[in-house]
Amino acid sequence: MVERRRCHRLPLSIPVKVYGRSPRNHPFRAVTATMTISKYGGLLDMKPRVKLGQRILIVNSFTEEERECRVVYVESKQRGRRKVAVEFSSADGDFWHVYSPAVRLEPATPSAVAGGF
């Protein structure tokens, strides 16, 4: 079976806060971390119950940026923590700050260094 993805997943643990509502409409806030990420979302380890298609809000704890997401997968575990995959509602920028192109650094010329201080 060939797996087709829009982009490569990276196994990174990035701390996040997740805000949403339980299936019984109770608000929740969860502090967790990603298991894998992609340009389009991520896989989380969560205790609060969520359902497929539900909208939640994720906050990147490093940058405090927030992004609305849609739940696209929920592990069928009955109790405890479960894997939850989310997809960003919009693809605005690099939410995880790991997909931006690398910045090429050039050595400074002696005249630039002397004149810069």
PyMOL commands that set and color helices and strands:
alter all, ss='L'
color gray80, all
select helices_A, chain A and resi 110-115
alter helices_A, ss='H'
color red, helices_A
select strands_A, chain A and resi 15-21+27-38+41-46+55-60+66-74+82-88
alter strands_A, ss='S'
color yellow, strands_A
deselect
rebuild
show_as cartoon
